[in-house]
Amino acid sequence: MRFEVAGLFFLGIGSFFFTLLMLQVLEVRKGHDPTSIRGNSLLTARKIVPSNSVQNSYLKKHYDNTLKHQHYIPTVQYTSKLEPNLIGKTENNSSQNSPLSTIVQQMKSFSLPKHFEMKAPQSVLAKYIEYKRLAGQAKRIELTRSVNNGPFKSAEPMTAWEKEQVSRTKKLQSVCKETSQVHHHMDIKTLSENPHLLKNILVDDKNRLLFCYIPKVACTQWKRVMLNLTGITTTPLTIPHFETHNLAFQLSMNKPSFSAEDVKKRLIAYKSIVFSRHPLERIFSAYRDKFEQNTTSSKIFIELHGKQMLNKIKRNMTYLEKSKVMSLTFKDMLEFLAVNPPSVNQEHWKPAYHLCHPCTINYTYLGRFDDLFVDSTEILSRVLGPHKVQFPAVRPSLTSKLLIQYLSDVPASVEHQFRKVFRLDYDLFGYH
C-alpha cells in the first residue's frame, strides 16, 4: 500500500513538471514566432521592439530561442561574418542618437556560435547602400568618360581641377553643337587641307603635344615651354621676347613638309592645349601693347593698322603735334572690331574661335588666363610627369584694373556691338 501511494505521488509530481514544461514550450512558440518578421530588415525589427529599454533583452532572448530552433531564419540579420561593412557604414552615416544606430550598437554586443553563422537575405538597407555605391561609381565613370579623348579615364574620384576641366569641355561642346547650323563649323578633314588656318598651332612630335597660342594670353611663356620641350633651346628664359616668337615659327603646324594626312593624324592623336582670356580684356591688352607703348613694335603697328582702323570707322587720322603718336582711342578700336569681318583681323585682335578652331579640334585641356599658373602646372604634370618642366613665372597683370577706367569712355552700344562679333569667344569659353 505504501508503495502504491508513493508511486502515485511521484507520478503526480512528474505530470505537474511535464505540464509546466509543455506550457513553456507553447509559450515560446506562440510569443516569439519568427515567421511574423521572417526575412525582414533592421528597420522592421525596430518597429517591433517597443522601446529602447527592452531592446537588449528582446534581442538576446530572440537569439536564445532561435538557437533552440535552428530551422528558423534569424530575424535580425547580424553575425560576426554577416555584412560587417554595412554595419560600419550605417554607424558612420547615421546620427549617434537615431534608433537605427542604437539597435546596431546593441547588436554588436552579441555574437552567435560558429555553427549558427548562416547567410541571411540581404536587407533593404544593404540593398540601398549598395545601389548608392554603384550609382555613384557609374556616375563618376560616366563623368570621366564624357570628354572625348580626354585625360580623365580613371574611375577614381576626380579632383576639383579635373571636374573644372570637364565642366569647361562640356560647355564648349554644348555651344559648338548649338551653333553648328549658324556657323557651319569646319570639319577636321577640311581644316587639315588648309594648313594656313593652323599657323597658331605649335607641334611637339617628341611628346605628341599640340599647343594653340592666342596672342595676349600668355603666349610668350607657352612658346618658351614648347621651345624647351622640342629641344630647340634648353634655356628658354634667356631668349629675348622678339626672338621667342621667331623661333616658335619653326614649330607651326603650317609647314610645307606636312601633308594633309600628316596634319589630320596629329590633330586627332596628339594631346592638345588652348588657353582663353576674357575677350574684352584680351583686346584691351593688345591695344595697350600695340598702340600705347613707345616701342619700335608699337610704331609699326600704328603705321600698319592704326590708319586702317580710323579709315574703317570714317575718321580722319590725327597726330599729336609734339609726340607724333597717333590718337587712336580704345573706343575707336572697339568700333573698328564691331564692323570689321573678324576672320580677316590681325591675330592680336582676331577672335580665338578663328585662331584655334575649338569646334573642330577636340582640345584635351582648356586653360584660362585667370588660372594661368595653376592650369599650366597641372597640364604639364599630366602631359610630362610631375616636376619635369617648370612653367615660367608671370608678372601679375594690371590689365583688368585699368580696363575699368578705359571702359568709362566706351558707350554701351559700342561694347554691345563688339560683344556680338566676339559672341562665340564669350560663349565657348564661358565668359559673361
Beta strands, then each sheet from edge to edge (+ up, - down):
strand 1: 201-204
strand 2: 209-212
strand 3: 271-276
strand 4: 365-368
sheet 1: 1+ 2- 3- 4-
end
